[in-house]
Amino acid sequence: MKIEQQPPIEETNAGVSRCAGSVLRRRLIRFVCAVPLVAVALLLGGFLWFALQVASRETPLDRMADGIVALTGGASRITDAVELLASGRGQRLLITGVAPTTNTAELVRLAPDYQQWFGCCIDLDYSAVNTIGNAVETRRWAIKRGIRSLVVVTSSYHMPRAMLEIGHRLPDVTLIPFPVVTEQRRAEPWWSNIRTAKILVSEYLKYIVAAARIGFDQAPPATEVAHRSPAKI
């Protein structure tokens, strides 16, 4: 009768360790491969969500607000904002991000039928040079004027980021978006035009960066505007 010799315990433990190490390596490789795939899927899903938020046509504004803010970057933004002011959708208008070399007369030429409004109810901001600056100056203006509700006028693709930045600095103010849609955006879907697609992708990436930054940024006090009486206009 043969007695089968058992392998030493050290060899058995080594075999188990090698097997466990092999399983761990395979899991680690799968995880490392899965991370970029999940990240890409999230980015693509987020972009599709973002693209759906961008208006493809303008809709009439049926609400009134204390004020209107227009973020410069396109002539039609200013024209639409002045028209909203003249139609009574707001009591006062801030045009933020005006170039230092631009004077009131040049802006009047963009909306010649509403020249009288520039003398009484329109404020110009020459300080802002980007969307963050627009939001900072809008906050300063809203506090000064006692604004509790605000129509935001900017291009459709810029609206999500503008609402994010302004909303962060004016958490107690009701924001009403009025997206300005270009003729090209109305005429064709964004995926059929390379230039439009590039603009959307660029704005989406900027939106992600802004959202991440704001996530770590403390919001200003919410009571600063809420308890301030509206200024006389």
GROMACS elastic network, one bead per residue, 0.5 to 0.9 nm:
[ bonds ]
;  ai    aj funct       b0    kb
    6     9     6  0.85059   500
    7    10     6  0.82791   500
    7    11     6  0.66205   500
    7    12     6  0.68897   500
    8    11     6  0.54533   500
    8    12     6  0.66065   500
    8    13     6  0.89344   500
    9    12     6  0.50675   500
    9    13     6  0.62028   500
    9    14     6  0.85835   500
   10    13     6  0.52192   500
   10    14     6  0.61704   500
   10    15     6  0.86985   500
   11    14     6  0.50509   500
   11    15     6  0.62212   500
   11    16     6  0.87102   500
   12    15     6  0.51743   500
   12    16     6  0.63373   500
   12    17     6  0.86584   500
   13    16     6  0.51032   500
   13    17     6  0.60945   500
   13    18     6  0.86215   500
   14    17     6  0.50246   500
   14    18     6  0.61607   500
   14    19     6  0.86077   500
   15    18     6  0.51430   500
   15    19     6  0.62035   500
   15    20     6  0.86096   500
   16    19     6  0.50998   500
   16    20     6  0.60982   500
   16    21     6  0.84644   500
   17    20     6  0.50879   500
   17    21     6  0.59647   500
   17    22     6  0.85021   500
   18    21     6  0.50226   500
   18    22     6  0.60916   500
   18    23     6  0.87019   500
   19    22     6  0.51071   500
   19    23     6  0.63554   500
   19    24     6  0.86693   500
   20    23     6  0.51823   500
   20    24     6  0.61667   500
   20    25     6  0.86377   500
   21    24     6  0.50499   500
   21    25     6  0.61396   500
   21    26     6  0.86556   500
   22    25     6  0.51505   500
   22    26     6  0.62802   500
   22    27     6  0.87133   500
   23    26     6  0.51632   500
   23    27     6  0.62475   500
   23    28     6  0.86006   500
   24    27     6  0.51342   500
   24    28     6  0.60881   500
   24    29     6  0.86101   500
   25    28     6  0.50094   500
   25    29     6  0.61146   500
   25    30     6  0.85777   500
   26    29     6  0.51386   500
   26    30     6  0.62162   500
   26    31     6  0.86107   500
   27    30     6  0.50840   500
   27    31     6  0.61192   500
   27    32     6  0.86161   500
   28    31     6  0.50288   500
   28    32     6  0.61172   500
   28    33     6  0.85509   500
   29    32     6  0.51251   500
   29    33     6  0.61231   500
   29    34     6  0.84822   500
   30    33     6  0.51283   500
   30    34     6  0.59751   500
   30    35     6  0.86784   500
   31    35     6  0.61713   500
   32    35     6  0.55131   500
   32    36     6  0.74852   500
   33    36     6  0.63702   500
   33    37     6  0.69565   500
   34    37     6  0.51467   500
   34    38     6  0.60652   500
   34    39     6  0.85231   500
   35    38     6  0.52372   500
   35    39     6  0.61138   500
   35    40     6  0.86371   500
   36    40     6  0.60252   500
   36    41     6  0.84830   500
   37    40     6  0.51744   500
   37    41     6  0.61727   500
   37    42     6  0.86364   500
   38    41     6  0.50194   500
   38    42     6  0.61211   500
   38    43     6  0.85693   500
   39    42     6  0.51263   500
   39    43     6  0.61558   500
   39    44     6  0.86125   500
   40    43     6  0.50444   500
   40    44     6  0.60955   500
   40    45     6  0.84456   500
   41    44     6  0.51644   500
   41    45     6  0.59877   500
   41    46     6  0.83867   500
   42    45     6  0.50489   500
   42    46     6  0.58937   500
   42    47     6  0.84197   500
   43    46     6  0.50345   500
   43    47     6  0.60425   500
   43    48     6  0.86482   500
   44    47     6  0.50387   500
   44    48     6  0.62630   500
   44    49     6  0.86488   500
   45    48     6  0.52114   500
   45    49     6  0.63069   500
   45    50     6  0.86267   500
   46    49     6  0.50437   500
   46    50     6  0.60760   500
   46    51     6  0.85727   500
   46   204     6  0.84277   500
   47    51     6  0.60217   500
   47    52     6  0.85486   500
   47   200     6  0.85248   500
   47   201     6  0.74351   500
   47   204     6  0.64729   500
   47   205     6  0.87402   500
   48    51     6  0.50555   500
   48    52     6  0.62665   500
   48    53     6  0.87853   500
   49    52     6  0.52162   500
   49    53     6  0.65259   500
   50    53     6  0.51409   500
   50    54     6  0.67322   500
   50   160     6  0.80566   500
   50   200     6  0.84271   500
   50   204     6  0.66965   500
   51    54     6  0.53454   500
   51    55     6  0.84480   500
   51   157     6  0.82436   500
   51   190     6  0.84613   500
   51   200     6  0.70867   500
   51   201     6  0.88279   500
   51   204     6  0.83059   500
   52    55     6  0.74006   500
   52    56     6  0.89906   500
   53   156     6  0.86753   500
   53   157     6  0.84768   500
   53   159     6  0.88678   500
   53   160     6  0.74037   500
   54   156     6  0.54455   500
   54   157     6  0.54192   500
   54   158     6  0.82630   500
   54   159     6  0.74870   500
   54   160     6  0.75731   500
   54   179     6  0.83220   500
   54   200     6  0.87437   500
   55    58     6  0.71303   500
   55   156     6  0.55573   500
   55   157     6  0.75696   500
   55   159     6  0.89926   500
   55   179     6  0.68338   500
   55   180     6  0.83930   500
   55   181     6  0.71010   500
   55   185     6  0.88351   500
   56   156     6  0.75588   500
   56   181     6  0.63897   500
   56   182     6  0.85327   500
   56   185     6  0.60218   500
   56   186     6  0.55877   500
   56   187     6  0.88532   500
   56   188     6  0.89277   500
   56   189     6  0.80198   500
   56   190     6  0.88919   500
   57   156     6  0.87031   500
   57   179     6  0.83913   500
   57   180     6  0.80774   500
   57   181     6  0.58279   500
   57   182     6  0.84278   500
   57   185     6  0.77965   500
   57   186     6  0.58523   500
   58   156     6  0.87634   500
   58   178     6  0.77466   500
   58   179     6  0.65610   500
   58   180     6  0.63983   500
   58   181     6  0.60167   500
   58   186     6  0.88482   500
   59   178     6  0.79230   500
   59   179     6  0.83892   500
   60   178     6  0.85545   500
   61    64     6  0.80992   500
   61    84     6  0.83435   500
   61    89     6  0.78244   500
   61   176     6  0.89653   500
   61   178     6  0.72492   500
   62    89     6  0.81357   500
   63    89     6  0.67076   500
   63   176     6  0.83324   500
   64    67     6  0.86020   500
   64    88     6  0.72183   500
   64    90     6  0.59298   500
   64    91     6  0.88862   500
   64   149     6  0.84054   500
   64   150     6  0.87028   500
   64   151     6  0.82716   500
   65    68     6  0.73328   500
   65    88     6  0.87898   500
   65    89     6  0.60101   500
   65    91     6  0.73720   500
   65   147     6  0.85231   500
   65   148     6  0.79050   500
   65   149     6  0.50322   500
   65   150     6  0.55082   500
   65   151     6  0.64802   500
   65   174     6  0.85781   500
   65   175     6  0.88314   500
   65   176     6  0.81671   500
   66    89     6  0.81145   500
   66    90     6  0.52093   500
   66    91     6  0.55282   500
   66    92     6  0.70811   500
   66   146     6  0.84544   500
   66   147     6  0.56194   500
   66   148     6  0.63774   500
   66   149     6  0.52634   500
   66   150     6  0.60653   500
   66   151     6  0.82970   500
   66   230     6  0.85924   500
   67    85     6  0.83683   500
   67    89     6  0.79890   500
   67    91     6  0.54272   500
   67    93     6  0.58271   500
   67    94     6  0.78440   500
   67   142     6  0.81079   500
   67   145     6  0.87296   500
   67   147     6  0.63166   500
   67   148     6  0.81428   500
   67   149     6  0.65187   500
   67   151     6  0.63857   500
   67   152     6  0.89454   500
   68    81     6  0.70488   500
   68    82     6  0.89083   500
   68    84     6  0.80823   500
   68    85     6  0.72907   500
   68    89     6  0.79917   500
   68    90     6  0.57624   500
   68    91     6  0.76871   500
   68    92     6  0.62149   500
   68    94     6  0.62607   500
   68    95     6  0.85311   500
   68   149     6  0.85466   500
   68   150     6  0.53445   500
   68   152     6  0.61069   500
   68   153     6  0.73878   500
   69    81     6  0.74390   500
   69    92     6  0.85574   500
   69    93     6  0.56228   500
   69    95     6  0.58806   500
   69    96     6  0.71588   500
   69   138     6  0.72686   500
   69   150     6  0.70548   500
   69   151     6  0.62114   500
   69   152     6  0.52013   500
   69   153     6  0.60379   500
   69   154     6  0.86292   500
   70    77     6  0.63702   500
   70    78     6  0.61779   500
   70    80     6  0.87210   500
   70    81     6  0.61095   500
   70    82     6  0.88687   500
   70    93     6  0.75183   500
   70    94     6  0.62589   500
   70    96     6  0.62477   500
   70    97     6  0.88001   500
   70   151     6  0.84243   500
   70   152     6  0.62312   500
   70   154     6  0.60703   500
   71    74     6  0.85177   500
   71    77     6  0.72197   500
   71    78     6  0.79183   500
   71    94     6  0.85357   500
   71    95     6  0.61817   500
   71    96     6  0.52980   500
   71    97     6  0.63970   500
   71    98     6  0.85469   500
   71   131     6  0.80753   500
   71   134     6  0.68193   500
   71   152     6  0.78998   500
   71   153     6  0.63811   500
   71   154     6  0.54637   500
   71   155     6  0.85278   500
   71   162     6  0.85253   500
   72    75     6  0.75620   500
   72    77     6  0.67549   500
   72    78     6  0.70205   500
   72    95     6  0.68814   500
   72    96     6  0.62515   500
   72    97     6  0.55689   500
   72    98     6  0.64270   500
   72    99     6  0.88439   500
   72   153     6  0.89941   500
   72   154     6  0.73542   500
   73    76     6  0.88919   500
   73    77     6  0.74988   500
   73    78     6  0.89369   500
   73    97     6  0.82054   500
   73    98     6  0.88986   500
   73   154     6  0.79474   500
   73   155     6  0.81635   500
   74    77     6  0.55584   500
   74    78     6  0.73432   500
   74   154     6  0.82298   500
   74   155     6  0.77859   500
   75    78     6  0.55895   500
   75    79     6  0.64970   500
   75    80     6  0.87912   500
   75   107     6  0.88872   500
   75   110     6  0.68906   500
   76    80     6  0.58863   500
   76    81     6  0.83332   500
   76   110     6  0.82148   500
   76   154     6  0.89750   500
   76   155     6  0.88491   500
   76   180     6  0.73299   500
   76   182     6  0.86300   500
   77    80     6  0.53067   500
   77    81     6  0.61132   500
   77    82     6  0.86734   500
   77   153     6  0.62922   500
   77   154     6  0.57539   500
   77   155     6  0.69974   500
   77   179     6  0.86314   500
   77   180     6  0.63201   500
   78    81     6  0.50638   500
   78    82     6  0.61386   500
   78    83     6  0.85467   500
   78    95     6  0.73015   500
   78   107     6  0.80711   500
   78   110     6  0.75119   500
   78   111     6  0.80240   500
   78   153     6  0.81133   500
   78   154     6  0.86648   500
   79    82     6  0.52801   500
   79    83     6  0.62076   500
   79    84     6  0.86807   500
   79   107     6  0.89770   500
   79   110     6  0.62411   500
   79   111     6  0.56144   500
   80    83     6  0.50750   500
   80    84     6  0.62098   500
   80    85     6  0.87059   500
   80   111     6  0.89181   500
   80   153     6  0.77831   500
   80   180     6  0.77899   500
   81    84     6  0.50711   500
   81    85     6  0.62973   500
   81    86     6  0.87213   500
   81    93     6  0.74997   500
   81    95     6  0.85459   500
   81   151     6  0.88318   500
   81   152     6  0.87133   500
   81   153     6  0.63537   500
   81   154     6  0.89512   500
   81   178     6  0.88525   500
   82    86     6  0.61777   500
   82    87     6  0.85967   500
   82    93     6  0.74774   500
   82   111     6  0.73124   500
   82   114     6  0.72247   500
   82   117     6  0.78323   500
   82   118     6  0.87734   500
   82   122     6  0.84622   500
   83    86     6  0.50680   500
   83    87     6  0.61351   500
   83    88     6  0.87478   500
   83    89     6  0.88510   500
   83   111     6  0.82633   500
   83   114     6  0.77153   500
   84    87     6  0.51308   500
   84    88     6  0.64704   500
   84    89     6  0.53480   500
   84    90     6  0.69661   500
   85    88     6  0.53240   500
   85    89     6  0.55766   500
   85    90     6  0.52477   500
   85    91     6  0.66255   500
   85    92     6  0.68087   500
   85    93     6  0.67324   500
   85   117     6  0.81623   500
   85   121     6  0.84346   500
   85   122     6  0.89007   500
   86    89     6  0.75379   500
   86    90     6  0.82000   500
   86    91     6  0.88649   500
   86   114     6  0.73263   500
   86   117     6  0.73705   500
   87    90     6  0.80787   500
   88    91     6  0.67291   500
   89   151     6  0.82316   500
   90    93     6  0.72342   500
   90   150     6  0.78632   500
   90   151     6  0.75955   500
   91   121     6  0.72665   500
   91   233     6  0.75364   500
   92   120     6  0.86737   500
   92   121     6  0.50295   500
   92   122     6  0.60148   500
   92   123     6  0.78648   500
   92   145     6  0.88748   500
   92   233     6  0.75405   500
   93   121     6  0.63094   500
   93   123     6  0.61788   500
   93   124     6  0.85487   500
   94   121     6  0.86824   500
   94   122     6  0.58746   500
   94   124     6  0.58736   500
   94   125     6  0.72137   500
   94   138     6  0.75939   500
   94   141     6  0.77410   500
   95    98     6  0.68694   500
   95   122     6  0.73913   500
   95   123     6  0.62955   500
   95   124     6  0.50300   500
   95   125     6  0.61182   500
   95   126     6  0.88471   500
   96   123     6  0.83915   500
   96   124     6  0.61056   500
   96   126     6  0.67475   500
   96   127     6  0.78319   500
   96   128     6  0.65156   500
   96   129     6  0.89268   500
   96   133     6  0.86204   500
   96   134     6  0.58465   500
   96   135     6  0.88564   500
   96   137     6  0.72014   500
   96   138     6  0.73912   500
   97   100     6  0.88429   500
   97   124     6  0.80853   500
   97   125     6  0.57994   500
   97   126     6  0.54916   500
   97   127     6  0.63445   500
   97   129     6  0.57513   500
   97   130     6  0.73411   500
   97   131     6  0.86480   500
   97   133     6  0.78308   500
   97   134     6  0.63444   500
   97   137     6  0.88583   500
   98   101     6  0.83475   500
   98   102     6  0.66865   500
   98   103     6  0.86453   500
   98   124     6  0.68357   500
   98   125     6  0.59412   500
   98   127     6  0.76696   500
   98   128     6  0.75833   500
   98   129     6  0.83790   500
   99   102     6  0.53150   500
   99   103     6  0.84654   500
   99   125     6  0.88001   500
   99   126     6  0.60668   500
   99   127     6  0.84529   500
   99   128     6  0.88403   500
   99   129     6  0.83646   500
  100   103     6  0.78014   500
  100   126     6  0.57831   500
  100   127     6  0.82121   500
  102   105     6  0.82634   500
  102   106     6  0.64083   500
  102   107     6  0.75621   500
  102   126     6  0.89513   500
  103   106     6  0.55621   500
  103   107     6  0.67651   500
  103   108     6  0.89601   500
  104   107     6  0.51069   500
  104   108     6  0.61464   500
  104   109     6  0.87848   500
  104   118     6  0.76273   500
  104   124     6  0.84572   500
  105   108     6  0.50151   500
  105   109     6  0.64732   500
  106   109     6  0.52878   500
  106   110     6  0.70692   500
  107   110     6  0.53274   500
  107   111     6  0.71277   500
  107   112     6  0.86388   500
  107   118     6  0.87582   500
  108   111     6  0.52759   500
  108   112     6  0.53880   500
  108   113     6  0.84501   500
  108   114     6  0.75165   500
  108   115     6  0.57576   500
  108   118     6  0.72982   500
  109   112     6  0.50899   500
  109   113     6  0.88303   500
  109   115     6  0.83705   500
  111   114     6  0.57255   500
  111   115     6  0.69473   500
  112   115     6  0.54581   500
  113   116     6  0.83235   500
  114   117     6  0.56974   500
  114   118     6  0.74734   500
  115   118     6  0.56654   500
  115   119     6  0.74457   500
  116   119     6  0.55619   500
  116   120     6  0.69968   500
  116   121     6  0.87236   500
  117   120     6  0.54050   500
  117   121     6  0.55395   500
  117   122     6  0.65056   500
  118   121     6  0.60500   500
  118   122     6  0.51007   500
  118   123     6  0.78855   500
  119   122     6  0.69708   500
  120   123     6  0.87722   500
  120   233     6  0.83710   500
  121   233     6  0.74023   500
  123   141     6  0.88897   500
  125   128     6  0.69330   500
  125   134     6  0.86062   500
  125   137     6  0.72684   500
  125   138     6  0.88572   500
  126   129     6  0.82213   500
  127   133     6  0.73403   500
  127   134     6  0.83538   500
  127   137     6  0.76189   500
  128   131     6  0.76029   500
  128   132     6  0.77588   500
  128   134     6  0.52198   500
  128   135     6  0.84289   500
  128   136     6  0.79773   500
  128   137     6  0.68401   500
  129   132     6  0.81501   500
  129   133     6  0.59566   500
  129   134     6  0.73327   500
  130   133     6  0.52426   500
  130   134     6  0.62252   500
  130   135     6  0.88112   500
  131   135     6  0.62534   500
  131   136     6  0.86506   500
  131   161     6  0.79069   500
  131   162     6  0.64570   500
  131   165     6  0.72765   500
  131   166     6  0.87303   500
  132   135     6  0.51659   500
  132   136     6  0.62707   500
  132   137     6  0.87171   500
  132   162     6  0.83563   500
  132   165     6  0.64114   500
  132   166     6  0.81504   500
  133   136     6  0.50105   500
  133   137     6  0.61068   500
  133   138     6  0.83566   500
  134   137     6  0.53190   500
  134   138     6  0.59687   500
  134   139     6  0.85647   500
  134   162     6  0.83285   500
  134   165     6  0.85382   500
  134   166     6  0.79074   500
  135   138     6  0.50020   500
  135   139     6  0.61232   500
  135   140     6  0.86589   500
  135   162     6  0.75211   500
  135   163     6  0.89012   500
  135   165     6  0.58257   500
  135   167     6  0.83142   500
  135   168     6  0.85398   500
  135   169     6  0.68240   500
  135   170     6  0.85877   500
  136   139     6  0.52138   500
  136   140     6  0.63791   500
  136   141     6  0.87705   500
  136   165     6  0.86108   500
  136   166     6  0.76422   500
  136   169     6  0.71208   500
  137   140     6  0.50141   500
  137   141     6  0.61288   500
  137   142     6  0.84907   500
  138   141     6  0.50962   500
  138   142     6  0.59597   500
  138   143     6  0.85362   500
  138   166     6  0.73281   500
  138   169     6  0.87023   500
  138   170     6  0.86584   500
  139   142     6  0.50976   500
  139   143     6  0.61594   500
  139   144     6  0.85850   500
  139   166     6  0.74006   500
  139   169     6  0.63168   500
  139   170     6  0.62253   500
  140   143     6  0.53709   500
  140   144     6  0.63173   500
  140   145     6  0.87591   500
  141   144     6  0.51120   500
  141   145     6  0.61145   500
  141   146     6  0.83631   500
  141   147     6  0.82189   500
  142   145     6  0.51551   500
  142   146     6  0.56844   500
  142   148     6  0.76837   500
  142   150     6  0.85708   500
  142   170     6  0.84308   500
  142   173     6  0.88198   500
  142   225     6  0.73858   500
  143   146     6  0.51334   500
  143   147     6  0.65074   500
  143   148     6  0.89166   500
  143   224     6  0.71327   500
  143   225     6  0.53844   500
  143   226     6  0.89959   500
  143   228     6  0.76115   500
  143   230     6  0.89510   500
  144   147     6  0.79369   500
  144   225     6  0.86146   500
  144   228     6  0.88379   500
  144   230     6  0.84769   500
  144   231     6  0.73118   500
  145   228     6  0.87693   500
  145   229     6  0.83651   500
  145   230     6  0.58307   500
  145   232     6  0.78263   500
  145   233     6  0.82925   500
  146   225     6  0.60634   500
  146   226     6  0.79258   500
  146   227     6  0.85568   500
  146   228     6  0.56084   500
  146   229     6  0.56301   500
  146   231     6  0.56637   500
  147   150     6  0.69779   500
  147   173     6  0.73053   500
  147   225     6  0.70051   500
  147   226     6  0.84174   500
  147   228     6  0.85371   500
  147   229     6  0.86253   500
  147   230     6  0.63528   500
  147   231     6  0.83167   500
  148   172     6  0.73643   500
  148   174     6  0.63056   500
  148   175     6  0.87638   500
  148   225     6  0.69075   500
  148   226     6  0.66679   500
  148   230     6  0.82107   500
  149   172     6  0.88873   500
  149   173     6  0.53116   500
  149   175     6  0.59594   500
  149   176     6  0.76113   500
  150   173     6  0.70335   500
  150   174     6  0.61134   500
  150   176     6  0.60096   500
  150   177     6  0.85128   500
  151   174     6  0.84829   500
  151   175     6  0.59100   500
  151   177     6  0.58184   500
  151   178     6  0.66022   500
  152   159     6  0.81130   500
  152   162     6  0.80923   500
  152   163     6  0.75902   500
  152   166     6  0.89706   500
  152   175     6  0.67283   500
  152   176     6  0.59566   500
  152   178     6  0.57687   500
  152   179     6  0.78637   500
  153   156     6  0.89019   500
  153   159     6  0.79195   500
  153   176     6  0.87831   500
  153   177     6  0.65061   500
  153   179     6  0.59224   500
  153   180     6  0.69329   500
  154   157     6  0.84159   500
  154   158     6  0.64553   500
  154   159     6  0.59963   500
  154   162     6  0.78431   500
  154   177     6  0.83003   500
  154   178     6  0.69878   500
  154   179     6  0.55498   500
  154   180     6  0.57914   500
  154   181     6  0.89368   500
  155   158     6  0.52448   500
  155   159     6  0.60919   500
  155   178     6  0.84354   500
  155   179     6  0.52804   500
  155   181     6  0.61301   500
  155   182     6  0.78871   500
  156   159     6  0.52192   500
  156   160     6  0.79676   500
  156   178     6  0.81260   500
  156   180     6  0.53438   500
  156   181     6  0.56033   500
  156   182     6  0.83203   500
  157   160     6  0.71044   500
  157   161     6  0.84878   500
  157   179     6  0.80893   500
  157   180     6  0.87530   500
  157   181     6  0.83981   500
  157   199     6  0.77177   500
  157   200     6  0.64127   500
  157   203     6  0.69261   500
  157   204     6  0.88108   500
  158   161     6  0.58331   500
  158   162     6  0.61882   500
  158   163     6  0.87295   500
  158   179     6  0.83277   500
  158   200     6  0.87818   500
  158   203     6  0.67758   500
  159   163     6  0.59490   500
  159   164     6  0.84222   500
  159   177     6  0.72451   500
  159   178     6  0.82183   500
  159   179     6  0.63457   500
  159   180     6  0.88090   500
  160   163     6  0.52982   500
  160   164     6  0.61827   500
  160   165     6  0.88061   500
  160   203     6  0.88196   500
  160   204     6  0.89385   500
  160   207     6  0.74299   500
  161   165     6  0.61703   500
  161   166     6  0.85273   500
  161   203     6  0.77395   500
  161   204     6  0.85003   500
  161   206     6  0.76908   500
  161   207     6  0.53989   500
  161   208     6  0.89330   500
  161   210     6  0.73907   500
  161   211     6  0.84334   500
  162   165     6  0.52823   500
  162   166     6  0.60226   500
  162   167     6  0.81369   500
  163   166     6  0.52841   500
  163   167     6  0.55511   500
  163   168     6  0.82160   500
  163   175     6  0.75082   500
  163   176     6  0.88334   500
  163   177     6  0.75411   500
  164   167     6  0.52316   500
  164   168     6  0.60911   500
  164   169     6  0.88622   500
  164   207     6  0.82737   500
  164   210     6  0.79174   500
  164   211     6  0.74805   500
  164   214     6  0.86622   500
  165   168     6  0.52521   500
  165   169     6  0.66327   500
  165   170     6  0.87586   500
  165   210     6  0.75835   500
  165   211     6  0.85804   500
  165   214     6  0.80608   500
  166   169     6  0.52649   500
  166   170     6  0.59651   500
  166   171     6  0.81355   500
  166   175     6  0.84483   500
  167   171     6  0.52586   500
  167   172     6  0.82358   500
  167   173     6  0.76096   500
  167   174     6  0.84453   500
  167   175     6  0.72364   500
  168   171     6  0.56422   500
  168   214     6  0.74178   500
  168   218     6  0.88857   500
  168   219     6  0.60267   500
  168   220     6  0.77166   500
  169   172     6  0.88445   500
  169   219     6  0.62936   500
  169   220     6  0.58861   500
  169   221     6  0.85899   500
  169   222     6  0.86255   500
  170   173     6  0.54689   500
  170   174     6  0.84165   500
  170   175     6  0.88249   500
  170   219     6  0.84422   500
  170   220     6  0.74709   500
  170   221     6  0.85608   500
  170   222     6  0.70344   500
  170   225     6  0.80280   500
  171   174     6  0.79635   500
  171   219     6  0.77182   500
  171   220     6  0.78822   500
  171   221     6  0.82314   500
  171   222     6  0.58015   500
  172   221     6  0.88254   500
  172   222     6  0.52979   500
  172   223     6  0.71019   500
  172   224     6  0.85471   500
  172   225     6  0.71288   500
  172   226     6  0.63350   500
  173   222     6  0.85949   500
  173   225     6  0.75899   500
  173   226     6  0.75178   500
  181   184     6  0.82730   500
  181   185     6  0.63034   500
  181   186     6  0.68180   500
  182   185     6  0.51910   500
  182   186     6  0.64296   500
  182   187     6  0.87365   500
  183   186     6  0.51354   500
  183   187     6  0.61454   500
  183   188     6  0.88700   500
  184   187     6  0.50640   500
  184   188     6  0.63211   500
  184   189     6  0.87362   500
  184   196     6  0.86221   500
  185   188     6  0.57459   500
  185   189     6  0.66272   500
  185   190     6  0.68002   500
  185   196     6  0.77110   500
  186   189     6  0.75655   500
  188   191     6  0.84113   500
  188   192     6  0.67804   500
  188   193     6  0.76748   500
  189   192     6  0.57241   500
  189   193     6  0.73908   500
  189   196     6  0.87674   500
  190   193     6  0.56888   500
  190   194     6  0.78595   500
  190   195     6  0.85745   500
  190   196     6  0.55186   500
  190   197     6  0.55534   500
  190   200     6  0.80697   500
  191   194     6  0.70463   500
  191   196     6  0.75044   500
  191   197     6  0.58150   500
  192   196     6  0.82441   500
  192   197     6  0.79015   500
  193   196     6  0.54198   500
  193   197     6  0.61674   500
  193   198     6  0.86960   500
  194   197     6  0.50470   500
  194   198     6  0.61130   500
  194   199     6  0.86526   500
  195   198     6  0.51608   500
  195   199     6  0.63136   500
  195   200     6  0.87482   500
  196   199     6  0.51082   500
  196   200     6  0.62591   500
  196   201     6  0.86838   500
  197   200     6  0.51253   500
  197   201     6  0.61752   500
  197   202     6  0.85588   500
  198   201     6  0.51247   500
  198   202     6  0.60476   500
  198   203     6  0.85297   500
  199   202     6  0.51186   500
  199   203     6  0.61013   500
  199   204     6  0.84915   500
  200   203     6  0.51274   500
  200   204     6  0.60040   500
  200   205     6  0.86561   500
  201   204     6  0.50235   500
  201   205     6  0.62859   500
  201   206     6  0.86549   500
  202   205     6  0.53062   500
  202   206     6  0.62814   500
  202   207     6  0.85853   500
  203   206     6  0.50037   500
  203   207     6  0.59765   500
  203   208     6  0.86422   500
  204   208     6  0.63088   500
  204   209     6  0.87740   500
  205   208     6  0.51234   500
  205   209     6  0.63760   500
  205   210     6  0.86619   500
  206   209     6  0.51274   500
  206   210     6  0.61049   500
  206   211     6  0.85382   500
  207   210     6  0.50534   500
  207   211     6  0.60196   500
  207   212     6  0.85230   500
  208   211     6  0.51248   500
  208   212     6  0.61380   500
  208   213     6  0.85916   500
  209   212     6  0.51629   500
  209   213     6  0.61446   500
  209   214     6  0.85688   500
  210   213     6  0.51091   500
  210   214     6  0.60147   500
  210   215     6  0.84240   500
  211   214     6  0.51465   500
  211   215     6  0.60328   500
  211   216     6  0.89527   500
  212   215     6  0.50614   500
  212   216     6  0.68977   500
  212   217     6  0.89025   500
  213   216     6  0.55307   500
  213   217     6  0.62968   500
  214   218     6  0.75174   500
  214   219     6  0.81401   500
  215   218     6  0.79911   500
  219   222     6  0.79983   500
  220   223     6  0.89490   500
  220   224     6  0.84534   500
  221   224     6  0.60191   500
  221   225     6  0.87819   500
  222   225     6  0.70231   500
  222   226     6  0.70627   500
  223   227     6  0.59754   500
  223   228     6  0.84148   500
  224   227     6  0.62805   500
  224   228     6  0.68830   500
  225   228     6  0.52286   500
  225   229     6  0.82882   500
  226   229     6  0.82465   500
  228   231     6  0.86319   500
  230   233     6  0.86784   500
